[in-house]
Structures are given as structure tokens and as C-alpha cells.
Amino acid sequence: MTATQFYLPDDCWESVFKFLGDGIEDDNSRHHHLKSVSLVSKQFFFITNCLQFSLNVYNPTRPFLHYLFKRFTNLTSINLTCFRGDLDALLSQISCFRLNLTSLNISDRPAFPADGLRAFSQKITTLTSLTCSKIYSISKFDLFLISECFPLLEELDLSNHGIYPSYLPNGGSLHHGVETLSLVLFKLRKINLTGHYYIKDELLHHLFKNCKHLQEIIISDLIPGLTKAGIASSLRERPTLRSLSFYRFQKLYYDVGFTSQHFIDSLVSLKGLTCIDWSHLQISDELLYSIAREGLPLTRLVLQKCTGYSYDGIFSLLSKCQCIQHLDLQKAEFLNDQHVAELSLFLGKLVSINLSECRWLTNSALFALIRKCPSLVNVIKMHSISMGRNEVENSNSLMDCVVNHQLKSLRLGFNPRLRDEDINMFASIFSNLQLLDLRFCKNISEECIGQVLSRCYKIRHLNLCCCTGVNLHRLNFEFVKLEVLNLSCTSIDDEALYMILKNCCGLLQLFLQNCKHITDKGVMHVIKYCTQLKEINLRDCHKVAADVVVSMVFLRPSLRKITSPSYSNFSDIEKKHLSYHGCHVC
């Protein structure tokens, strides 16, 4: 067959390339796959250019922006979080190009780039999503500016995870800024105010009342001014709410929490609620019963480390709300294998589940999920349970199991009882795994890992952190195309690292924290073989010298982040200088 006879139009190839990237959630991995395809021919090069919708800008990227914007004509999103320089000037430069951007991320900044955003907004008027997370110095005037420059925003992220009151001296004035946002951003659908400790009942009420289209809100961390009664009253103001995320309310946790009838009545009045995402909160069976009675159309239910409820409550909810796709019951300590088998009957549409720290669960719980949940394709997360405890039942359970060719991610870390037989069994069931997390599973061997890699040849992400029973000298990585490898806290040395890396040239991330036997020689192996590496962690690798880290920045230009052997290896000035080469050294 000639090349002309085999010709396919561009739109057909575009569909093929989209299919190849289906299920890859990480932007870096998706771009990595498109880059490989683009090298095949000029036709593929031009087609993949049209499939590039987002761009991460680093310091070395800036001189080539004109070329990149001309090449990627369908860009809608720009991420500037890794740029270390004059952000105001960069935003002004970007505004000079004709771009139909809808999303901008300027997170992780010491100060708010007011001048740059003002210039940006005058030329680019299509923005609907703005992320300003971890801005260490922000005031009400910055929020006024957002309101003025981007009145069409639909999504706004102002989260400040881990930044406590002493780092947010403008907290009091921010109250007025958020109130102004609620009045001006008439299209706002989603807002993240995590870490904004100054929020009180009155402000939450204003936000819910003024934002007529608000569908999703995320609030967490040290909120002394919020009460359960205030939250309940605010919910009544916004019946269109579809997603409610609350995390770690210290005051509410000790002050009965979400158990009052007032709150329950307000919650179930949200007839379109599809997502409940709660963490470290006290709830009750009565709340779960009430959700079940109303039959809310939940597709996502997260009760991570919540207390106060029992099996009866969660059974009642899941039996009535059978459209759940994402379920997180981490640390529901009452759950046992029989419970999971019963609940799985209601989870026919389940896509991902987290049952970590449910300490009574064993292999049988996993088998029940496999048999009863045919849509389970994304993630099974079962860290720190009792995996490997019921060895006698395993062989019989496997006979009844349906092979699951769809599951992409299996996280079984912190299960020290897991043995080779268990892991091999799982590998035979989940043959198309892309991520396998076995951190702190200390009783598995290199023979087991070798068999898993030969069976699950699609694995891209492998975590063997603290797997001290694995002799890394004997591992064969020839059959897999790993992109992420975690060997932290293992006995790996330079020779073993060499044997692994020569078969893993496509690595994007490598974690070697606390690997005491890795020396400068081993790092040079990384530089030689990992030509596409973006991140490496060498923390506590004390046989690696600081000047070798500097060499990595210059010899491997693909690197974007290096965690150096010691916190004191580099001064702030030296780190800043290295960042100009596109690599963040910490």
C-alpha cells in the first residue's frame, strides 16, 4: 500500500491523537506524548500544534514567546507559576499578542502583579478563570483590581494553603475586597477561599446572596468567625449550589459541627447538589439519612477523616444515591470487608474510590469492588489497611474475580503485610495499570516487581519508596516506559541506578530522597540517560556535591525542579540565578 492510498485527513488524525491522550490527566505527560507524535512528520507536527491548549512559561521560554504563540494558535490557558522574574513585564508582553485566553495562573508570588494584570486585561478580554493561589502579600486593592479588570470571571482561586494569619496582615481589609468581588463578578460560578481566616458569617452570606450563578465554593483552614448557623443561613441564599467543599474547621469540629437540624435542612434544600467534599468534620447519621430521603443527585462524595457517622448512615445514603462516581471514605474505621461487599452493590457507576486507613479491610474488600463495580477505571486507593492478612482466601477469591482491563491507578502503600503472591495476583487482574504505588510495602521482592512490570507493561508511574525488600540490582525495566519513578529510602546505589536508567530514558520525574549510596557518579548517569527529565529529588543524598546539582541545571536543560541534597546547599541569590535558567532549586 502506498503512502497516498493510506492518507487520512487531518481531522481523523486529530481524533486518533486525542484518543491516545485520553485518560492522561497530567498536562506535562499529555504534552510529552504529543511531542513524540509531532516528530513523526510535518503533517503530525501541524496537527499536534492545534491540540496544544495550555502553555507553562519558564524563564528560558520568554524570548521564544512570539514563536510559541504563532505555533500554538489554539492556546486558551497560560500558567506563569514557574516564572521567576518581573511578572508585570511578562504580563504586559503577553498582552501584545492576539490570544483568546480563558485561563491564567499567576500563583506562588511574593506580591500581586497589579500593573501587569491591568495591561493584560486591556488587550485580552476573554479571561473567565483566574488563579492567584499563594500570593503572600495581597490586599483589598488587589481584589478591587480583579473586579475592575476581569468582570466576566466565572472561576476565581484565591486560596492560600498553609499561610496563617501572621502572614496575611491585610486580612481585615480583604473582607471588603471579597464583598466587592461578590457584587461585581456577576458571572462567578466557582470560588476558592481556602486559608482566608477572616471570613465571617456576614461575608459568607453576602457572597451567596450576591453571586446569583455561584455553583461551587471551597473554604477551609482556621475559620474562627464562621458558625454552623451562619453557614446554614447562607446556604438558603444560594439554592443553585452544586458543589460544597469544607475542610478542617477547627471551631466547627469542636462545636458539634454539621449535625444541627438547621444545617441539615439547609443542605438538603440544595436540590441540584452533586458534590459534597468534606474533610475532618463531625457529621451524623441523621445528616446522611436526610440526604438519602431527598435523593440528592450526588456524583462525588468525600467524607475524608470525618467522624460521628456509622455504617447505617453511609448505607442509607449510597442505597438511595446510586450515581456516585467518586467516593472517599478515608479513615471510616467501622468499615469491614462485608460492609464493602454490601455497599458495592450500589456503586455501579463508581469511577474512583479511596478507602485508605479503614484498618479492618483486607484483600476481600478489593475483590468485592472489582466484581461489583464495572465502571471502576481511574483510582483504587487503599493505603494503610490490612492488605495481605487473609492469604487463605486469596486463591479462591481470584477465581471469582473479573479481570479489569480498565483500571489505571492502584495505590496500596503502607500495607506491610502485602506479599509477592498478593501483588502478582493484582497484576494479573489489572493488566493495564498505568500507576502502581507500593510505598512502605517492605515484604515484596524484586522477582515480584519484575513479574509485575512484564505483565503491566503500560505502567508509567511506579512508587517503590521504602520497599527495603527489593534488590534493585536485579530489576529489569526493559519492558516498561516509565515516566515517574520513586526509589526514595531504598538501598539503591550508582550501579543499580545505571542499570535502571539505561532502560528508562523517558523519565520525567525521579525521586531519590534519602538514598545514602547515590554519589556524583550516579547523578551523572541521570544527566546522560534521562534526556527529558523535568524533576529530580536528591534530598539527604549526602554523597552528592552541590556543584553537581549546578551542573545538572546547565547539562540537562529540560529540568524544571531540583530538590538539592541539603537545604543549605544554596543561598537565595544562587537559587534565583539558577531559576533564570528555567530550573527551580530548593
SEZA-634501 format. One record per residue: residue in one letter; x, y, z of N, C-alpha, C in turn. Coordinates in steps of 0.001 Angstrom, whole numbers, plus 500000, padded with zeros to 6 digits. Example, Ala and Ser with C-alpha at 12.3 -4.5 7.8 and 13.67 -1.06 7.14 Angstrom:
2
A513190494310507800512300495500507800513200496700507800S512850497750507080513670498940507140512900500030507870
% end
This chain:
586
M500846498798500000500000500000500000500875501242500000T500620502163499097501425503378499005500980504378500059A501848505377500290501540506423501271500284507180500874T500075507365499532498901508100499066497623507335499365Q497663506008499192496487505182499468496150505169500954F497173505327501781496955505265503231496594506636503828Y496493507656503023496289509024503507494996509140504312L495085509818505453493917510158506267493860511667506419P492679512255506370492570513709506560492956514106507986D493274515382508139493773515879509421492803515645510563D491492515814510306490530515667511407490477514235511931C490763513259511055490815511857511504492032511637512406W493192512162511972494386512037512798494199512764514127E493529513892514092493293514645515326492497513813516323S491492513092515833490701512212516699491561511094517273V492450510561516437493348509496516891494258510005518012F494835511186517827495756511731518822495034512067520119K493807512531520007493014512809521213492737511512521966F492475510446521216492228509137521832493479508633522538L494641508834521936495898508394522547496137509090523879G495691510343523994495885511089525224494744510965526201D493727510180525840492567510023526704492957509346528010G492519509936529126492821509374530438494091509902531067I494901510670530308496108511276530868495724512622531460E495676512705532792495194513906533446496284514961533607D497524514526533720498612515459533928498989516142532619D499006517483532627499316518241531413500699517924530880N501693517781531794503062517511531348503153516192530592S502474515166531111502501513863530445501792513923529095R500685514653529051499943514783527800500797515493526741H501464516574527146502325517293526214503496516426525772H503989515605526702505108514711526386504718513737525275H503507513183525363503054512242524345502837512944523005L502274514147523033502066514891521800503399515253521140K504394515548521978505703515902521434506289514736520652S506147513535521174506671512350520469505983512178519125V504662512371519109503906512212517862504305513287516853S504554514500517331504839515628516428506129515442515637L507011514552516107508292514346515447508205513389514246V507047512768514059506918511757513004506936512377511615S506179513459511428506084514076510104505625515521510234K505710516260509146505234517646509166503733517705509399Q503013516760508806501564516728508988501213516553510466F501887515586511119501624515349512533502046516554513384F503122517210512963503603518392513677502532519473513710F501925519748512559500909520794512486499628520388513206I499275519108513155498052518645513825498207518737515342T499349518280515853499556518325517309499658519761517813N500140520671516990500152522084517382498745522577517697C497787522107516927496389522525517133495777521912518386L496406520857518909495888520184520104496546520692521387Q497396521678521261498068522261522427497233523446522900F496589523269524065495685524303524560496243525058525761S497324524568526347497888525226527520499396525352527379L499953526356528078501385526613527991501923527016529352N502986526331529797503707526714531006504904527571530617V505015528742531210506090529666530850507161529656531934Y508410529382531532509567529425532413510464530583531966N511498530856532729512389531960532357512989531805530963P513502530609530602514071530469529250513021530555528147T511742530417528506510679530435527497510448531833526948R510679532843527784510242534201527452510755534710526104P512021534515525747512490535031524445511801534385523245F511147533228523461510553532486522347509027532573522334L508465533475523129507009533560523209506375533847521850H506991534731521092506423535068519782506308533826518912Y507360533012518910507341531779518118506287530797518653L506228530643519963505299529682520567503849530080520321F503535531371520454502164531811520228501772531685518757K502750531833517878502491531660516453502295530178516131R503008529317516843502920527874516591501638527284517173F501338527636518433500165527068519107499016528072519042T498248527994517982497218529003517724495941528791518528N495800527627519156494570527337519905494758527435521421L495801528108521853496038528245523296494877528962523978T494447528376525100493411529020525910493862529226527352S494986528613527736495414528662529134496922528894529236I497321529807530135498742530065530374499015529971531873N500086529238532220500491529058533611501849529734533817L501879530738534713503102531507534956503696531236536332T503270530164536992503701529913538374505189529601538469C505790529076537411507210528710537454508126529805536925F507558530927536537508373532031536040508924532820537218R510234532991537248510882533739538324511539534980537737G510826536077537773511339537317537207510297538401537338D510348539386536479509424540509536511508101540083535875L507147539683536724505881539178536212505049540293535573D505157541498536099504439542623535495504865542813534041A506175542770533799506691542942532434506258541789531530L506263540578532071505867539415531275504397539505530875L503529539867531824502107540002531516501872541086530463S502609542164530571502496543233529570502930542733528199Q503983541920528180504464541363526909503418540429526299I502838539560527118501832538611526628500621539352526063S500276540487526678499095541228526240499230541769524814C500445541813524299500673542345522952500310541345521855F500067540095522226499730539077521240498210538891521166R497738538515520007496309538262519828495993536846520308L495545536737521524495276535440522142493842535403522673N493212534271522498491871534077523050491956533272524343L492691533794525301492906533088526564491651533128527419T491375531997528049490273531938529010490761531649530425S492022531209530567492527530828531891493950531342532099L494200531910533287495517532440533639495855532051535065N497070531528535276497528531139536616498782531931536966I498693532760538018499833533580538462500170533269539916S499995532044540329500153531643541733501603531662542193D501745531515543533503059531357544177503936532588543947R503445533715544403504128535002544208504327535703545547P505398536474545688505550537281546898504605538483546918A504213538956545707503342540132545629502417540008544434F501352540761544472500346540743543424500800541608542247P500821541073541008501310541836539844500238542774539289A499943543833540010498828544716539652499031545393538296D500215545967538058500462546692536808500369545751535605G500934544576535743500902543627534638499498543157534313L498698542883535346497328542430535112496480543526534475R496739544753534870495988545861534279496289545952532774A497555545854532410497929545889530992497371544672530246F497433543528530875496932542283530299495438542391529997S494672542918530945493212542977530809492755543938529724Q493577544952529404493190545925528381493207545332526984K494018544295526780494130543675525454493437542311525375I493449541578526481492862540227526491491614540258527371T490465540225526723489188540417527423488371539135527524T488981538019527160488237536751527113488416535898528366L489165536398529347489505535586530518488268535258531355T488094533966531674486987533540532530487471532826533790S488769532489533846489308531781535013490638532397535415L490754532767536701491981533378537222492380532670538513T493630532178538561494151531506539751495259532347540357C495034532807541587496007533633542323496310532979543662S496611531711543652496867530970544886498255531290545442K498366531300546750499643531519547438500298532843547041I499526533906547056500070535251546908500323535766548325Y501574535969548683501916536207550082501576537616550550S501456538544549628501092539903550010499960540353549101I498761540352549632497588540697548839496678541570549692S496056542552549077495221543492549825493873543651549146K493004544429549785491687544665549199491806545390547861F492853546204547683493022546929546437493322545980545273D493999544879545581494249543868544555492948543193544132L492081542956545103490784542353544783489902543346544028F490011544637544386489304545663543613489764545633542153L491074545456541961491643545429540614491095544247539817I491008543090540452490442541917539778489022542204539322S488245542828540200486855543166539865486795544121538683E487694545082538671487705546089537609488177545520536283C489224544715536312489860544247535074489192543023534454F488617542168535290488071540901534773486638540690535240P485715541538534819484320541435535305483586540197534803L484148539495533803483479538321533238483980537007533838L484772537100534903485306535880535515484190534943535967E484410533663535697483490532624536162484125531764537249E485473531693537251486191530916538263487322531761538836L487415531795540167488444532589540838489016531797542008D490335531584541982491027530853543041491943531819543786L491583532119545034492380532994545890492946532218547072S493058530907546942493444530057548066494856530373548548N495032530232549851496339530439550476496599529314551460H496817528118550936497052526932551766498286527145552641G498108526965553931499258526996554833499755528371555196I499114529440554683499524530792555052498603531268556159Y499132531365557352498326531642558520498260533143558805P497446533559559766497212534976559999498442535856560057S499549535349560639500743536186560750501332536520559387Y500937535756558363501440536010557021500419536749556154L499259537007556696498239537738555958497803538950556768P498669539956556892498363541104557723497190541921557213N496808541725555947495728542521555381494377541821555477G494292540809556352493072540020556432491816540841556622G491885541826557532490700542633557800490216543374556573S491142543952555803490751544715554627490289543818553486L490770542565553474490359541650552419488862541381552464H488284541514553636486842541339553790486102542228552795H486500543499552702485835544439551791486123544088550339G487315543563550075487654543149548717486789542013548227V486586541004549073485751539861548696484304540300548516E483855541211549366482486541705549229482303542421547883T483302543201547481483245543866546175483230542848545044L484050541805545157484054540744544146482658540153543976S481986539937545096480658539320545039479638540207544330L479863541507544368478936542447543733479219542636542242V480502542588541888480909542917540511480947541688539602L481445540554540105481614539366539260480279538628539131F479427539160538266478054538659538179477960537279537540K479048536841536869479045535512536247479751534460537094L480217534817538269481038533911539078480301532613539389R480943531479539024480376530160539282481150529402540353K482461529698540459483296528928541383484300529853542047I484451529708543383485437530498544112486099529643545178N487416529799545313488191529072546324488790530085547283L488352530033548535488824530952549572489519530190550696T490156529082550364490887528302551352491956529162552027G492006529111553357493024529839554102492669531276554425H491509531748554006491106533134554303490397533146555662Y491219533228556700490760533053558073489794534130558531Y489770535284557859488983536434558305487497536304557959I487115535304557169485729535170556713484803534941557903K483728535695557914482720535562558971481370535268558341D480405535006559201479063534653558725478507535703557769E478703536971558101478139538054557305478707538060555889L480029537854555764480660537862554443480198536665553615L480102535500554233479631534323553511478203534541553008H477390535181553839476005535478553459475975536410552240H476822537451552255476903538375551116477311537633549845L478293536778549970478826536041548818477740535181548183F477006534443549003475970533552548495474783534335547935K474472535460548548473322536250548109473608537000546813N474809537567546692475126538422545545475503537646544293C476174536505544443476630535723543287475515534789542832K474686535305541937473472534589541538473758533273540821H474944533174540188475269531969539414476245531055540142L476531531338541394477514530547542134477071529091542244Q477981528192541835477695526758541889478654525998542789E479856526534542989480866525794543742481661526740544627I481839526349545895482641527145546823483524526217547638I484775526659547853485743525896548642486276526806549739I486090526386550991486565527159552137487169526184553139S488332526570553716488922525703554735489990526427555521D490454525768556582491596526201557397491294527371558332L491197527094559603491188528120560642490203529247560372I488924528971560467487896529982560239487166530256561552P487717531094562429487092531306563735485786532073563672G485566532842562587484370533682562514483167533014561901L483300531757561446482168531050560845481499530141561865T480187530139561861479432529259562747478557528341561905K478117527259562498477243526334561771475923526991561412A475432527874562287474184528580561996474369529552560833G475526530211560797475802531146559709475906530452558372I476566529294558351476690528532557110475315528055556649A474515527591557597473177527107557252472323528206556639S472386529395557210471607530515556683472091530916555292S473406530893555088473961531271553784473535530292552695L473490529004553019473098528005552023471701528274551482R470838528801552306469470529105551887469434530198550816E470499531027550788470547532136549835470954531684548431R471516530487548316472015530070547009471558528650546683P470272528501546309469721527167546027470326526504544790T471061527283543956471663526711542743473007526047543003L473473526049544247474783525489544578474842524012544198R475944523632543539476116522248543098477275521543543793S478208522309544354479377521696544991479734522458546263L479941521733547353480215522326548657481438521642549263S482534522404549398483785521839549915484197522577551172F484228521861552285484656522415553564485713521488554156Y486840522064554596487920521267555176488364521873556504R488616521012557472489316521367558698488820522644559389F487568522667559713487038523779560501487260523468561977Q488280524041562587488588523717563981487421524058564901K486874525252564751485800525675565636484579524774565464L484230524498564190483069523681563936483287522249564406Y484548521787564311484835520408564709484513520196566182Y484840521167567003484601521022568436483253521582568852D482592522296567925481317522912568255480188522168567545V480107520871567767479090519966567246479236519710565753G479605520738564973479824520528563548478540520494562755F478536519703561677477402519700560761476350518685561198T475863518832562389474885517881562916473568518537563301S473499519860563295472270520538563723471189520369562665Q469945520374563113468826520218562187468730521405561230H469117522585561727469107523783560888470034523601559685F471246523113559946472187522895558847471699521797557906I471191520708558472470726519596557649469604520037556712D468650520802557253467534521277556427468027522187555305S469010523029555609469543523929554587470287523144553504L471037522129553920471809521344552954470885520617551978V469893519947552484469026519149551604468085520014550774S468061521322551054467283522227550198468000522502548883L469279522116548788470066522296547558469783521122546624K468710521210545877468221520072545103469145519664543957G470045520569543556470952520234542466472347519871542924L472527519629544228473855519353544784474409518031544241T475561518113543566476183516918543006477495516546543706C478073517496544470479374517231545096479383517673546550I479690516747547449479968517048548854481408516625549108D482249517597549465483676517332549664484063517889551031W484040517020552052484283517443553432485458516662554014S486202517310554880487357516670555492487481517106556946H487757516142557833487994516403559255486809517103559924L485605516794559504484427517411560105483626516376560870Q482857516863561837481954515985562570480582516058561924I480096514909561488478773514842560870477933513843561657S476807513406561111475944512470561843475209511560560869D474715510451561382473880509567560563472615510275560119E472073511136560968470846511846560615471043512705559377L472231513317559259472526514108558066472526513206556828L473157512045556927473212511123555791471839510559555472Y471036510277556511469662509818556283468870510872555506S469042512120555886468279513206555261468658513364553790I469960513250553482470397513305552084469777512157551298A469733510982551916469138509811551262467649510026550993R466927510577551983465485510796551810465202511769550663E466035512793550539465840513773549474466318513265548122G467160512227548132467666511670546878468480512677546076L469368513417546766470184514411546068471021513736544981P471212514407543833471891513775542675473415513760542809L473930513256543912475362513272544167476123512381543184T477220512926542660478151512126541862479514512048542539R479763512933543505481037512931544236480748513076545724L481228512129546526481029512168547974482373511926548658V482866512959549341484128512878550069483841513166551538L484088512171552394483932512323553847485262511955554508Q486341512489553987487679512095554404487943512461555860K488197511435556677488507511589558094487410512311558864C486176512202558373485040512743559119484646511768560221T484048512293561275483645511471562423482165511667562703G481623510794563571480255510959564039479217510168563273Y479609509492562185478633508714561425479006507235561489S478088506376561054478298504926561153477955504256559827Y478067502942559819477754502180558618476306502364558199D475397502443559177473979502604558850473742503873558041G474418504946558426474241506207557726474747506163556293I475947505643556088476512505618554738475781504592553862F475286503500554467474492502517553720473213503165553205S472553503911554086471309504574553701471535505532552542L472600506333552621472869507321551565473179506640550238L474107505679550249474530505059548992473423504211548369S472549503668549174471453502862548628470442503724547873K470370505007548214469429505913547555470099506771546482C471350507092546681472084507933545725473056507046544958Q472585506410543908473362505386543224474071505899541963C474280507233541899475023507799540770476420508251541188I476866507825542372478178508221542874479277507697541937Q480133508612541477481268508227540645482592508278541411H482683509194542379483908509347543168483529509276544652L484094508293545351483754508057546752485023508030547595D485030508816548670486186508873549568485690508722551001L485987507569551596485606507283552987486866507026553813Q487926507752553534489185507536554242488995507628555744K489531506649556436489511506529557893488097506356558456A487238505685557687485952505243558228486228503930558947E486628504028560196487217502881560899486221501767561203F484930502027561021483921501000561261483784500029560092L484290500395558915484092499571557723484850498251557811N484195497175557382484866495883557244484589495322555850D485141494153555561485011493577554220483555493345553830Q482751492851554782481347492584554479480613493873554130H480938494956554848480324496252554548480625496685553123V481889496571552718482282496991551370481569496145550320A481434494842550589480730493962549653479279494402549495E478641494808550593477246495259550537477127496614549845L478007497535550178477946498867549576478238498835548088S479097497914547649479477497851546235478278497551545336L477226496978545889476014496700545110475356497986544616F475635499106545294475023500389544934475979501270544120L477149500757543779478197501590543185478503501189541743G477466500956540988477637500526539598478266501569538703K478202502842539112478778503917538290480091504452538860L480620503763539866481834504230540538483039504240539600V483774505362539615484965505520538790486237505478539635S486186506054540850487355506046541737486897505947543182I487767505379544044487411505193545449488655505284546321N488498505868547505489574505939548493489063505339549800L489670504209550183489321503544551444490558503422552331S491488504334552177492708504308552991492372504477554467E493197503839555319493090503923556776491797503327557329C491098502548556499489975501750557009490588500419557450R491055500366558671492035499369559103491534497934559120W490219497701559068489723496322559097489591495709557712L489830496480556677489666495966555317490858495120554899T490582494086554114491626493192553607491494493071552092N492187492099551528492111491849550086490676491631549617S489857491042550487488480490716550104487697491960549707A487962493087550352487271494329550010487605494734548574L488872494600548199489281494927546829488603494007545825F488542492712546136487901491764545226486420492088545048A485755492491546127484331492833546038484120494021545104L484989495027545213484885496192544338485094495803542879I486040494922542625486331494505541246485117493798540641R484495492930541449483372492144540938482125492981540694K481859493952541571480562494639541552480598496022540892C481782496576540628481870497954540119482536497956538743P481771497705537688482356497580536351482923498880535791S482519500020536340482993501317535823484239501824536532L484768501042537451485923501467538253487173501493537372V487503502676536837488578502772535851489726503684536277N489490504632537177490527505631537459491444505244538610V490913505193539835491784505030541003491141504121542040I491925503184542547491608502496543803492723502854544777K492365503500545858493346503921546855493029503246548172M493928502368548620493708501602549846495002501549550649H495519502734551007496705502823551860496350502421553294S497320501850553995497243501649555451495980500914555880I495714499765555228494627498906555699495254497568556095S494526496457555964495071495157556367495262494248555163M495718494822554082496008494036552874497011492925553186G496728491734552623497642490615552803497333489777554021R496280490151554784496015489435556030495294488116555795N494395488067554785493594486851554571494142486045553393E495374485540553543496040484851552448495290483605551995V494639482910552918493978481655552575492857481885551575E492172483027551708491026483287550844491431483780549461N492660484262549325493047484942548098492856484087546851S493303482826546910493261481999545709491825481762545271N490923481518546236489518481304545891488877482581545366S489216483726545980488636484996545553489059485341544137L490298485015543804490796485335542479490010484573541413M489608483346541717488872482554540746487554483212540380D486971483967541350485688484612541116485825486009540535C487036486531540443487247487912540023487174488054538511V486594489172538117486597489518536700487853490325536431V488591489967535391489792490721535041489394492128534634N490047493109535235489722494512534980490824495120534103H490496495297532824491476495851531890491444497373531875Q490546497978532672490345499423532582491070500214533664L491255499628534843491801500385535965493185500923535647K493360502233535910494622502892535577495529503084536782S494965503210537971495774503588539140495420502731540346L496435502090540946496253501262542131497250501701543194R496735502225544291497581502756545369497403501886546606L498446501115546941498374500159548042499490500389549059G499983501609549158501092501889550057500766501667551520F501822501524552329501708501380553786500911500139554175N501084499055553406500486497764553737501617496740553917P502253496710555084503451495876555276503190494380555174R501917493951555267501631492515555166501564492028553723L501499492936552786501418492517551383502626491672551004R502384490558550308503445489656549890503483489559548368D504467488867547870504618488713546426503373488124545782E502775487113546439501598486464545869500456487446545666D500280488354546625499208489343546521499436490268545327I500650490789545231500947491748544167500834491083542794N501325489859542662501219489147541385499765488893541008M498958488618542030497537488411541789496886489679541242F497214490804541878496639492073541424497106492404540004A498361492096539702498894492374538367498163491556537303S497757490340537653497037489504536696495619490009536462I495075490728537442493714491271537318493726492619536597F494680493491536974494743494855536432495900494945535429S495720494378534279496832494247533333497203495560532657N496328496565532700496597497827532011496889498970532973L497393498646534136497734499684535101498742500676534521Q498533501960534847499497502993534485500227503535535709L499615503394536888500244503844538141500130502744539187L501255502414539822501280501436540905502075502016542066D501423502168543198502036502761544388502160501681545462L503398501267545760503659500225546749504578500736547859R504570502032548098505472502599549099505272501934550458F506363501676551164506376501080552505505790499657552525C505771498981551380505396497563551353506709496780551412K507156496467552604508531496022552818508753494521552617N507673493769552348507828492326552213507750491837550779I507805492739549819507792492314548428509215492265547895S509430491436546887510786491190546382510954491740544967E512213491714544499512495492175543146511896491230542102E511789489924542433511172488988541493509721489371541249C509041489754542306507639490159542203507498491409541333I508314492432541618508237493673540845508557493397539375G509526492522539136509875492167537764508706491538537025Q507992490630537696506834489989537071505720490996536809V505536491920537744504506492953537566504832493803536344L506081494200536197506465495067535086506345494348533739S506564493048533745506443492301532488504979492103532102R504100492024533114502672491868532835502003493211532556C502289494180533398501649495504533289502603496446532556Y502773496214531278503796496938530517503402498390530237K502167498774530597501742500164530388502028501066531593I502634500506532632502922501303533822503832502474533467R503403503662533861504184504888533643504687505472534954H504028505145536044504348505723537356504492504577538355L505698504432538936505976503355539884506582503947541153N505959503654542285506439504153543573506893502976544437L508221502873544647508800501825545493509498502428546710C509075503600547114509672504266548274509630503358549501C510775503182550148510894502388551381510552500917551184C510640500414549966510462498975549723511831498310549925T512186498107551178513540497660551529513802496208551162G512744495441550848512943494047550471513294493853549014V513254494930548232513528494820546798515012495051546520N515651494049545905517042494186545491517065494836544108L517362496116544077517228496893542839518255496491541783H519315495775542171520317495333541192519727494310540228R518690493631540633518147492545539824516903492935539032L516455494183539158515231494590538479515477494836536999N514522494412536187514588494618534745513466495562534318F513835496752533869512860497757533453512734497822531927E513158496766531267513230496788529813511856496883529162F510808496363529827509514496226529165508578497411529395V508951498358530226508051499467530524508661500792530081K507806501787529933508229503124529537507899504088530675L508633503951531770508334504745532964508550506231532725E507664507021533329507796508468533311508035509021534713V507535508317535735507728508729537128508208507522537926L509355507678538612509925506582539400510358507119540758N509842506503541822510198506901543178510948505750543854L512241505972544105513094504977544773513634505535546092S512962506519546658513408507143547898513515506123549018C514495506338549888514681505495551087514882504024550740T515561503768549644515921502397549296517446502282549315S517934501071549100519381500831549150520039500989547782I519379501645546861519917501789545513521283502483545535D522188502016544663523496502658544528523709503066543069D524873503575542769525146504092541421524996503015540352E525480501803540650525433500720539666523993500323539349A523178500151540408521776499790540194521026500891539463L521340502132539812520692503263539147521031503267537656Y522271502974537334522693502907535935521899501843535171M521742500653535773521035499558535113519576499923534854I518994500699535779517592501111535615517464502195534554L518311503208534635518162504389533790518427504107532314K519276503150532018519581502897530609518375502327529872N517368501831530639516121501365530040514958502329530279C515238503453530935514162504394531281514527505804530823C514869505934529574515322507234529057514201508265528991G512962507816529089511826508740529001511348509272530333L512123509048531407511705509525532727511497511038532731L510380511456533373510103512873533568510359513290535010Q510152512368535953510358512658537370511074511485538028L512103511800538838512875510781539540513078511225540984F512678510364541917512766510689543340513754509739544021L514825510334544555515891509546545191516168510052546607Q515181510599547254515375511171548588515896510118549571N516906510533550334517466509682551400518037508373550853C518586508412549640519306507257549086520788507448549412K521243506825550467522561507108551053523732506669550176H523485505757549214524578505212548422524724505885547058I523870506838546744523979507553545474525065508619545590T525965508653544600527055509620544605526969510500543351D527984511336543170528044512183541979527983511343540699K528601510162540744528622509291539574527211508894539166G526391508569540147525005508194539864524227509339539243V524455510557539749523770511722539203524185511959537753M525431511706537438525886511867536057525215510845535134H524903509661535676524117508697534895522754509290534554V522152509973535526520853510610535304520953511622534176I521978512461534241522166513501533216522329512878531834K523059511760531767523356511139530474522135510481529856Y521376509725530648520328508895530073518936509533530085C518649510356531077517292510916531200517221512258530467T517090512185529177517190513390528343515954514275528418Q514865513762529001513635514553529076513239514864530525L514131514589531462513817514724532886513425516160533243K512322516288534004511840517603534430512033517840535926E512059516772536722512170516947538177512981515813538784I513860516160539749514609515150540499514707515598541948N514561514636542859514657514902544294515866514154544847L516855514932545342518086514358545904518246514696547383R517163515076548035517259515467549439517867514345550289D518826514708551110519522513791552031520386512752551313C520704512989550034521717512184549349523062512870549616H523642512602550762524759513402551253526069513136550514K526107512121549662527310511870548875527283512597547534V526238513399547328526134514194546100526539515631546412A527505516153545685528023517504545935527138518568545297A527187519758545882526354520855545393526718521261543972D528008521198543620528395521636542277527862520702541197V527582519447541568526974518514540610525538518938540311V524854519454541348523496519948541147523512521113540158V524473522002540310524599523133539378524850522620537965S525698521593537833525976521018536516524716520481535864M523829519902536688522587519348536137521760520430535457V521709521613536080520913522708535524521385523058534115F522692523071533921523238523500532641523357522359531624L523586521124532120523765519991531215522454519317530824R521416519516531622520125518917531310519070520029531311P518950520778530224518064521955530176516586521642530324S516203520380530217514790520025530396514351520131531852L515321520138532795514990520145534219514265521427534620R513183521237535400512402522362535894512423522472537419K512790521371538095512854521414539560513882520420540061I514766520892540955515742520026541622515632520259543117T515396519189543867515453519260545322516862518836545716S517658519787546192519083519556546431519318518675547655P520515518096547804520798517195548929520570517826550299S520778519128550403520616519788551702519940521142551512Y519175521561552536518515522862552480519539523999552367S520738523767552894521738524832552966522729524821551810N522472524009550778523402523924549657523555525244548905F522452525990548818522457527202548006521814528362548750S522360529540548523521769530752549088520582531178548227D519786532112548720518641532598547955519083533244546649I520206533943546689520717534597545475521114533553544438E521765532470544889522166531412543962520944530704543366K519945530463544206518722529828543714518035530706542667K518030532004542932517409532933541985518146532916540651H519474532871540724520269532829539489519960531556538699L519867530417539374519574529161538689518171529175538097S517256529867538768515878529918538267515784530631536926Y516725531535536657516734532224535367516994531264534219H517534530092534537517769529067533519516592528088533428G515496528443534111514274527645533999514148526534535002C515054526457535984515020525362536954514909525916538369H513903525471539090513714525874540477514478524905541384V515463525423542103516273524611543019515849524926544441C515503523914545193515040524137546569515755523192547537
% end
